[in-house]
């Protein structure tokens, strides 16, 4: 984990680096995160509940698949939608039966 005062987001090598970024205003945060959206899995937020909700809505629209209190980033629940997908979906083969 590293502190990065530059508010612009960028993917790291192998996408394994946690960068702590300052966000003073909520409106530009999703725009700044957009270039890293394909590699953006979890976003840790340290804010009051209302601001967290607003940021979660905006960051989710911008590509994040998980917005969580900053101290819980390393422990996603088993049902977390990694990369926005259900965790067991790739292990299941569905057969649709259509009747008249």
C-alpha distances in whole Angstrom, upper triangle without the diagonal:
4,7,10,13,15,16,16,14,14,13,12,13,14,12,9,6,5,6,7,11,14,17,20,22,22,24,22,19,20,22,19,17,20,20,17,19,20,16,15,15,14,13,12,15,16,19,23,24,26,24,21,24,25,21,21,25,24,20,22,25,22,21,18,20,18,17,16,16,12,13,14,12,12,16,18,21,24,25,22,23,21,21,23,26,27,26,29,31,31,32,35,38,40,44,46,49,51,55,57
4,6,10,12,13,14,13,13,13,12,14,16,13,12,8,6,5,6,9,12,15,18,21,21,23,21,18,20,21,18,17,20,19,17,19,20,17,16,17,16,14,14,16,16,19,23,25,27,24,22,25,25,21,22,25,24,21,23,25,23,22,20,22,20,19,18,18,14,15,17,15,15,19,21,25,27,28,25,26,23,23,26,28,30,29,32,34,34,36,38,41,43,47,48,52,53,57,59
4,6,9,11,13,12,13,15,14,16,18,16,15,11,9,6,5,7,9,12,15,18,19,21,19,16,19,20,16,16,19,19,17,19,21,19,17,18,17,15,13,15,15,18,21,24,25,22,20,24,24,20,21,24,23,20,23,25,22,22,20,22,21,19,18,17,14,16,18,16,17,21,22,26,29,30,26,27,25,24,27,30,32,31,34,36,36,38,40,43,45,49,50,53,55,58,61
4,5,8,9,9,11,13,12,15,18,15,15,11,10,6,6,6,8,11,14,17,17,19,16,14,17,17,13,14,17,16,15,18,20,18,16,18,17,15,15,15,16,19,22,24,25,22,21,24,23,19,21,24,21,19,22,24,21,21,19,22,21,19,20,19,16,18,20,18,19,23,24,28,30,31,27,27,25,24,26,29,32,31,35,36,36,38,41,43,45,48,49,53,54,58,60
4,6,9,10,13,15,16,19,21,19,19,15,13,9,8,6,6,10,12,14,16,18,15,13,16,16,13,14,17,17,16,19,22,20,18,21,19,16,16,16,16,18,22,24,24,21,21,24,22,19,21,24,21,19,23,24,21,22,21,24,23,21,21,20,17,20,22,20,22,26,26,30,33,33,29,30,28,26,28,32,34,34,38,38,38,41,43,46,47,51,51,55,56,59,61
4,6,8,10,13,14,18,20,18,18,15,14,10,10,7,8,10,12,14,16,16,13,12,15,14,10,12,15,14,14,17,20,18,17,20,19,17,17,17,18,20,23,25,25,21,21,24,22,19,21,23,20,18,22,22,19,20,20,23,22,21,22,22,19,22,24,21,23,27,27,31,33,33,29,29,27,25,27,31,33,33,37,37,37,40,42,45,46,49,50,54,55,58,60
4,6,10,13,15,18,21,18,18,16,14,10,9,6,6,7,10,11,12,13,9,8,11,11,7,9,12,12,12,15,18,17,15,18,17,14,15,15,16,17,20,22,22,18,18,21,19,15,18,19,16,15,18,19,16,17,17,20,20,18,19,19,17,21,22,20,22,25,25,29,31,31,27,27,25,23,25,28,31,31,35,35,36,38,41,43,44,47,47,51,52,55,57
4,7,10,13,16,18,16,17,15,14,11,11,8,10,10,13,13,14,14,10,9,10,9,5,7,9,9,9,12,15,14,13,17,17,14,16,16,18,20,23,24,24,20,20,22,20,16,18,19,16,14,18,18,14,15,16,19,19,18,20,21,19,22,23,21,23,26,25,29,31,30,27,26,24,22,23,27,30,30,34,34,34,37,39,41,42,45,45,49,50,53,55
4,7,9,13,15,12,14,12,11,8,10,8,11,11,15,15,15,15,12,9,10,9,6,5,8,7,6,9,12,11,10,13,13,12,14,15,18,19,23,24,24,20,19,21,19,16,17,18,15,13,16,16,13,13,13,16,17,16,18,19,17,20,21,18,20,23,22,26,28,27,23,22,20,18,20,23,26,27,30,30,30,33,35,37,38,42,42,46,47,50,52
4,6,10,12,9,12,10,11,9,12,11,14,15,18,19,18,18,15,13,13,12,9,8,9,7,5,9,11,9,10,13,14,14,16,18,20,22,26,27,27,23,22,24,22,19,19,21,18,15,17,18,14,14,14,17,18,18,20,21,19,22,22,19,20,23,23,26,28,28,24,22,20,18,20,23,26,26,29,29,29,32,34,36,38,41,42,45,47,50,52
4,7,8,6,9,8,10,10,13,13,17,18,21,22,21,21,18,15,15,15,12,10,11,8,5,9,9,7,8,11,13,13,16,18,21,24,27,27,28,25,23,24,24,20,20,21,19,16,17,18,15,13,13,16,17,17,19,21,19,21,21,17,18,21,21,24,25,25,22,20,17,15,18,21,24,23,27,27,26,29,31,33,35,38,39,43,45,48,50
4,6,5,7,6,9,9,13,14,18,19,23,24,23,24,21,18,18,18,15,13,14,12,9,12,12,9,11,13,14,15,17,20,22,25,29,29,30,27,25,27,26,22,22,24,22,19,20,22,18,16,16,18,18,19,21,22,19,21,21,17,18,21,21,24,25,26,23,22,19,17,20,22,25,24,27,28,27,29,32,34,36,40,41,45,47,50,53
4,5,7,8,11,12,16,17,21,23,27,28,27,27,24,22,21,21,19,16,17,15,12,15,13,11,13,15,17,18,20,23,25,28,32,32,33,31,28,30,30,26,25,27,25,22,23,24,21,19,18,20,21,22,23,25,22,23,23,19,19,22,22,26,26,27,24,23,19,18,21,23,26,25,27,28,26,29,32,34,36,40,41,45,47,51,53
4,5,8,11,14,17,19,23,24,28,29,28,28,26,23,22,22,20,17,18,16,12,14,12,9,12,13,15,17,19,23,25,28,32,32,33,30,28,29,29,26,25,27,25,21,22,23,21,18,17,18,19,21,22,24,21,23,22,18,17,20,20,23,23,24,21,20,17,15,19,20,23,21,24,25,23,25,28,30,33,36,38,42,44,47,50
4,6,8,11,14,16,19,21,25,25,24,25,22,19,18,19,17,14,15,13,10,11,10,7,8,10,12,13,16,19,22,25,28,28,29,27,24,25,25,22,21,23,22,18,18,20,17,15,14,15,15,17,18,20,18,20,19,15,15,18,17,21,21,22,19,18,14,13,17,18,21,20,23,23,22,25,28,30,32,36,37,41,43,46,49
4,7,10,13,16,19,21,25,26,25,26,24,20,20,21,19,16,18,16,13,14,13,10,10,11,11,13,15,18,21,24,27,28,29,27,24,26,26,23,21,24,23,19,20,22,20,17,15,16,16,17,18,19,16,17,17,13,12,15,16,19,20,22,18,18,15,15,18,20,22,20,23,24,23,25,28,31,33,37,39,42,44,48,51
4,6,10,12,16,18,22,23,23,24,22,18,19,20,17,15,17,16,12,14,15,11,11,12,12,12,13,16,19,22,25,26,28,25,22,25,25,21,21,24,22,19,20,22,19,18,16,17,16,17,17,18,15,16,16,13,13,16,17,21,22,23,20,20,17,17,20,22,24,23,26,27,27,29,32,34,36,40,42,45,47,51,53
4,7,10,13,15,19,21,20,22,20,16,17,18,16,13,16,16,12,14,15,12,10,11,10,10,10,13,15,18,22,23,24,22,19,22,22,18,18,21,20,16,18,21,18,17,14,16,14,14,14,14,11,13,13,10,11,14,15,19,21,22,19,19,17,17,19,22,24,23,26,27,27,29,32,35,37,40,42,45,47,51,53
4,6,10,12,16,18,17,19,17,14,15,16,13,12,15,14,12,14,16,13,11,13,11,10,10,12,14,17,21,22,23,20,18,21,21,17,18,21,19,16,18,20,18,17,15,17,16,15,15,15,12,14,15,12,14,17,18,22,24,25,21,22,19,19,21,24,26,25,29,30,30,32,35,38,39,43,44,48,49,53,55
4,7,10,13,15,15,18,16,13,15,16,13,12,16,16,14,16,18,15,13,14,12,10,9,10,11,14,18,20,21,18,16,19,19,16,17,20,18,15,18,20,18,18,15,18,16,14,14,13,10,12,14,12,14,18,19,22,25,26,22,23,21,20,22,25,27,27,31,32,32,34,37,39,41,44,45,49,50,54,56
4,6,10,12,12,14,12,10,12,14,10,10,14,15,13,15,18,16,14,15,13,11,10,10,11,13,17,19,20,16,15,18,17,14,16,18,16,14,17,19,16,17,15,18,17,15,15,15,12,15,17,15,17,20,21,24,27,27,24,24,22,21,23,26,28,29,32,33,33,36,38,41,42,45,46,50,51,54,56
4,6,9,10,13,11,9,13,14,11,12,16,17,16,18,21,19,17,18,16,13,12,11,10,12,15,18,18,15,14,18,17,13,16,18,16,15,18,20,18,19,17,20,19,16,16,15,13,16,18,17,20,23,23,26,29,29,26,26,25,24,25,29,31,31,35,36,36,39,41,43,44,48,48,52,53,56,58
4,6,7,9,8,7,10,12,10,11,14,16,16,17,20,19,16,18,16,12,12,10,10,10,13,16,15,12,12,15,13,10,14,16,13,13,16,17,16,17,16,19,18,15,15,15,14,17,19,18,21,23,23,26,29,29,25,25,25,24,24,28,30,31,34,35,36,38,40,43,43,46,47,50,51,54,56
4,7,9,9,9,12,14,12,14,17,19,19,20,24,23,20,22,19,16,15,12,11,11,13,16,15,11,13,16,14,12,15,17,15,15,19,20,18,20,19,22,21,17,18,17,16,19,21,21,24,26,26,29,32,31,28,28,28,27,27,31,33,34,37,38,39,42,43,46,46,49,49,52,53,56,58
4,6,7,7,11,12,11,13,16,18,19,19,23,23,20,21,19,16,16,13,13,12,13,15,14,10,12,14,11,10,14,15,13,13,17,17,16,19,18,21,20,17,18,18,17,21,23,22,25,27,27,29,32,31,28,27,27,26,26,30,32,33,37,37,38,41,42,44,45,48,47,51,51,54,55
4,6,6,8,10,11,12,14,17,17,17,21,21,17,19,17,13,14,11,12,10,12,13,11,8,9,11,8,7,10,11,9,10,13,14,13,16,15,18,17,14,16,16,16,20,21,20,23,25,24,26,29,28,24,24,24,23,22,26,28,30,33,33,35,38,39,41,41,44,44,47,47,50,52
4,6,7,8,10,11,13,16,17,16,20,21,18,20,19,15,16,14,16,14,16,16,14,11,12,13,9,8,12,11,8,10,13,13,12,15,15,19,18,16,18,19,19,23,24,22,26,27,26,28,31,29,26,25,25,23,23,26,29,31,34,34,35,38,39,41,41,44,43,46,46,49,51
4,6,5,6,9,10,13,14,14,18,19,16,19,18,15,16,15,16,16,18,19,17,13,14,15,12,10,13,13,10,10,14,13,11,14,15,18,18,16,19,19,19,23,24,22,25,27,26,29,31,30,26,25,25,23,23,26,29,31,34,34,35,38,39,41,41,44,44,47,47,50,52
4,5,5,6,9,11,12,12,16,16,13,15,14,11,12,11,13,13,16,17,16,12,12,13,11,8,11,12,8,8,12,12,10,12,12,15,15,13,15,16,16,19,20,18,21,23,22,25,28,26,23,22,21,20,20,24,26,28,31,31,32,35,36,38,39,42,42,45,46,49,50
4,5,5,6,10,10,9,13,14,11,13,13,11,13,13,15,15,18,18,16,13,13,13,11,8,9,10,6,5,9,8,6,9,9,13,13,12,15,17,17,20,20,18,21,23,21,24,26,25,21,20,19,17,17,21,23,25,29,28,29,32,33,35,35,39,38,42,42,45,47
4,5,5,8,10,10,13,15,13,16,16,14,16,16,19,18,21,21,20,16,16,17,14,11,13,13,9,9,12,10,7,10,12,16,17,16,19,20,20,24,24,21,24,26,25,27,29,28,24,22,22,19,19,23,26,28,31,30,31,34,35,37,37,40,40,43,44,47,48
4,6,7,8,10,13,14,12,15,15,13,15,15,17,18,21,22,21,17,17,18,16,13,14,15,11,10,13,13,10,12,12,16,17,16,18,20,19,22,23,20,23,25,24,27,29,28,24,23,22,19,20,24,27,28,31,31,31,35,36,38,39,42,42,45,46,49,51
4,6,6,6,10,10,8,11,12,10,13,13,16,17,20,21,20,17,16,17,15,12,12,13,10,8,11,11,7,8,9,13,13,13,16,17,16,20,20,17,20,22,21,24,25,25,21,19,18,16,16,20,23,24,28,27,28,31,33,35,35,38,39,42,43,46,48
4,5,5,8,10,9,12,13,12,16,16,20,20,23,23,22,19,18,18,16,13,14,14,11,9,11,10,6,7,9,13,15,15,18,20,20,23,23,20,22,24,22,25,26,25,21,19,18,15,16,19,23,24,27,26,27,30,31,33,34,37,37,40,41,44,46
4,6,8,9,9,13,15,14,18,19,22,23,26,26,25,22,21,22,20,17,17,17,14,12,14,13,9,10,12,15,17,17,20,22,21,25,24,21,23,25,24,26,28,27,23,21,19,16,17,20,24,25,28,27,27,30,32,34,35,38,38,42,42,46,48
4,6,6,6,10,12,12,15,17,20,22,25,25,25,22,20,21,20,16,16,17,14,11,13,13,9,8,9,12,14,15,18,20,19,22,21,17,19,22,20,23,24,24,20,18,16,13,15,18,22,22,25,25,25,28,30,32,33,36,37,40,41,45,47
4,5,5,8,10,11,14,16,20,21,24,23,23,21,18,19,18,15,14,14,12,9,10,10,7,5,6,9,12,13,16,19,18,21,20,17,19,21,19,21,22,21,18,15,13,10,12,15,18,20,23,22,22,25,27,29,30,33,33,37,38,41,43
4,6,8,12,13,17,19,23,24,27,26,26,24,21,22,21,18,17,17,15,12,12,12,10,7,8,10,13,15,18,21,20,23,21,18,19,21,19,21,22,21,17,15,12,9,11,13,17,18,21,20,19,23,25,26,27,30,31,35,36,40,42
4,6,9,11,15,17,21,23,26,25,26,24,21,22,21,18,17,18,16,13,13,14,11,9,9,10,12,14,16,19,18,20,19,15,16,18,17,19,20,20,16,14,11,9,12,14,17,17,20,20,20,23,25,27,28,32,33,37,38,42,44
4,6,8,11,14,17,19,22,22,22,20,17,18,18,14,13,15,13,10,10,12,9,7,5,7,9,10,13,16,15,17,16,12,14,16,14,17,19,18,14,13,10,8,10,14,17,17,20,20,20,23,25,28,29,32,33,37,38,42,44
4,7,10,13,17,19,21,20,22,20,16,17,18,15,12,15,14,10,10,13,11,8,5,5,6,9,11,14,13,15,13,10,11,13,11,14,15,14,11,10,7,6,8,11,14,14,17,18,18,21,23,25,27,30,31,35,36,40,42
4,6,10,13,15,18,17,19,17,14,15,16,13,11,13,14,10,10,13,12,10,6,6,5,6,7,10,9,12,10,7,9,11,9,12,14,14,10,11,9,9,11,14,15,15,19,20,21,23,25,28,29,33,33,37,38,42,44
4,6,10,12,15,15,16,14,11,12,13,10,9,12,12,8,10,13,11,10,7,8,6,5,6,8,8,11,10,7,11,13,12,15,17,17,13,14,13,12,13,16,18,18,22,23,24,26,28,31,32,36,36,40,41,44,46
4,7,10,13,13,15,13,10,12,13,10,10,13,14,11,12,16,15,14,10,11,8,6,5,5,4,7,8,6,10,12,12,15,18,18,15,16,15,16,16,19,21,20,24,25,27,29,31,34,35,38,39,42,43,47,49
4,6,9,10,12,9,7,10,11,8,9,12,12,11,13,16,15,15,12,13,10,7,6,5,5,9,10,9,13,14,14,17,20,20,17,18,18,18,18,22,23,23,27,28,29,31,33,36,37,40,40,44,45,48,50
4,7,9,11,9,8,11,13,10,12,15,15,14,16,19,19,19,16,17,14,10,9,6,6,9,11,11,15,16,17,19,23,23,20,21,21,22,22,25,26,26,30,31,33,35,36,39,40,43,44,47,48,51,53
4,6,8,6,6,9,10,9,11,14,14,14,16,19,19,20,17,18,15,12,10,8,9,12,14,14,18,19,19,21,24,24,21,23,23,24,23,26,27,28,32,33,34,36,38,41,41,44,44,47,48,51,53
4,6,5,6,9,10,11,12,14,16,16,18,20,21,22,19,20,17,13,12,10,12,14,15,17,20,21,20,22,25,25,22,24,25,26,25,28,28,29,33,34,36,38,39,42,42,45,44,47,48,51,52
4,6,5,6,9,10,10,12,14,15,16,18,20,21,18,18,15,12,11,10,13,15,15,17,20,20,19,20,23,22,20,22,23,24,22,25,26,27,30,31,33,35,36,39,39,42,41,44,45,47,49
4,5,5,6,9,10,11,13,14,15,17,19,20,18,19,17,13,13,13,15,18,18,19,23,23,22,22,26,24,22,23,24,25,23,26,27,28,32,32,35,37,37,40,39,42,41,44,45,47,48
4,5,5,6,8,10,11,12,14,16,16,18,16,18,16,12,12,12,14,17,17,18,22,22,21,23,26,25,22,22,24,23,22,26,27,28,32,32,34,36,37,40,40,43,42,45,46,48,50
4,5,5,6,9,10,10,12,14,15,16,14,15,12,8,9,8,11,14,14,14,18,18,17,19,22,21,18,19,20,20,19,22,23,24,28,29,31,33,34,36,36,40,39,42,43,46,48
4,5,5,6,9,10,10,12,14,15,13,14,12,9,10,11,14,17,16,16,20,20,18,19,22,20,18,18,20,20,18,21,22,24,27,27,30,32,32,35,34,37,37,40,40,43,44
4,5,5,6,9,10,11,12,15,13,15,14,11,13,13,16,19,19,18,22,22,21,22,25,23,20,20,21,21,19,22,24,26,29,29,31,34,34,36,36,39,38,41,41,44,45
4,5,5,6,8,10,10,12,11,13,11,8,10,12,13,17,16,16,19,20,19,20,23,22,18,18,19,18,17,21,22,24,28,28,29,32,33,35,35,38,38,41,42,44,46
4,5,5,6,8,10,10,8,10,8,6,8,11,13,16,15,14,18,18,16,17,20,18,15,15,16,15,14,17,19,20,24,24,26,29,29,32,32,35,34,38,38,41,43
4,6,5,6,9,10,10,11,11,9,12,14,16,20,18,17,21,21,19,20,22,19,17,16,17,16,14,17,19,21,25,24,26,29,29,31,31,34,33,36,37,39,41
4,5,5,6,9,9,11,12,10,13,15,17,20,20,18,22,22,20,22,24,22,19,17,18,16,15,19,21,23,26,26,27,30,31,33,33,36,35,38,38,41,43
4,5,5,6,6,8,9,8,11,14,14,18,17,15,18,19,17,19,21,20,16,15,15,13,13,16,19,21,24,24,25,28,29,31,31,34,34,38,38,41,43
4,5,5,5,6,7,8,11,14,16,19,17,15,18,19,16,17,19,17,14,12,13,11,10,13,16,18,21,20,22,25,26,28,28,31,31,34,34,38,39
4,6,7,9,11,11,15,18,19,22,21,19,22,22,20,21,22,20,17,15,15,13,11,15,18,20,23,22,23,27,27,29,28,31,31,34,34,37,39
4,6,9,11,11,15,18,18,22,21,18,21,22,20,22,23,21,18,16,15,13,12,16,19,21,24,23,24,27,28,30,30,33,33,36,36,40,41
4,6,9,11,14,17,18,21,19,16,19,20,17,19,20,18,15,13,12,9,9,12,16,17,21,20,20,24,25,27,27,30,30,34,35,38,40
4,6,7,11,14,14,17,15,13,15,16,14,16,17,16,12,11,10,8,8,12,15,16,19,19,20,23,25,27,27,31,31,34,35,39,41
4,7,10,14,15,17,15,12,14,14,11,13,14,12,9,7,7,6,5,9,11,12,16,16,17,20,21,24,24,28,28,31,33,36,38
4,6,10,11,13,11,9,11,11,9,11,13,11,8,8,8,9,8,11,12,13,17,18,19,21,23,26,26,30,30,34,35,38,41
4,7,9,11,10,8,12,12,10,12,15,14,11,11,12,12,12,15,16,17,20,21,23,25,26,29,30,33,33,37,38,41,43
4,6,8,6,6,10,10,9,11,14,14,11,13,13,15,14,17,17,18,21,23,24,26,28,31,31,35,35,39,40,43,45
4,6,6,7,10,11,11,13,17,17,14,16,17,18,18,21,21,21,25,26,28,29,31,34,35,38,39,42,44,46,49
4,6,6,9,11,12,14,18,19,16,18,17,18,19,22,23,22,26,27,29,30,32,35,36,40,41,44,46,49,51
4,6,8,9,11,14,17,19,16,19,18,20,21,23,23,22,26,28,29,30,32,36,37,41,42,45,47,50,52
4,6,6,7,10,13,15,13,15,15,17,18,20,20,19,22,24,26,27,29,32,33,37,38,41,43,46,49
4,6,7,10,13,14,12,14,13,14,16,18,18,17,21,23,24,25,27,31,32,36,37,40,42,45,48
4,6,10,12,14,12,14,13,15,17,18,18,17,20,22,23,24,26,30,32,35,37,40,42,46,48
4,6,9,12,10,13,12,15,16,17,17,15,18,21,22,22,24,28,30,33,35,38,40,43,46
4,7,8,6,9,9,12,13,14,13,11,15,17,19,19,22,25,26,30,31,35,37,40,43
4,5,5,9,10,14,14,14,12,10,13,16,18,18,20,23,24,28,29,32,34,37,40
4,6,9,10,13,13,12,10,8,10,13,15,15,16,20,21,25,26,29,32,35,38
4,6,9,12,11,10,7,6,9,11,14,14,15,18,19,23,24,27,29,32,35
4,6,9,8,8,7,7,10,12,14,15,17,20,21,24,25,29,31,34,37
4,6,5,5,5,6,9,10,12,14,15,18,19,22,23,27,28,32,34
4,5,6,7,6,10,11,12,14,16,19,20,24,25,29,31,34,37
4,6,9,9,12,12,12,15,17,19,21,24,25,29,31,34,37
4,7,9,12,11,13,16,17,19,19,23,23,27,28,32,34
4,6,9,7,9,12,13,15,16,19,20,24,25,29,31
4,6,5,8,10,11,13,14,18,19,22,24,27,30
4,6,7,9,10,14,15,19,20,24,26,30,33
4,6,5,7,10,12,16,18,21,24,27,30
4,5,5,8,9,13,15,18,21,24,28
4,6,8,10,14,16,20,22,26,29
4,7,10,13,16,20,23,26,29
4,6,10,13,16,19,22,26
4,7,10,13,16,20,23
4,6,10,13,16,20
4,6,10,13,16
4,6,10,13
4,7,10
4,7
4
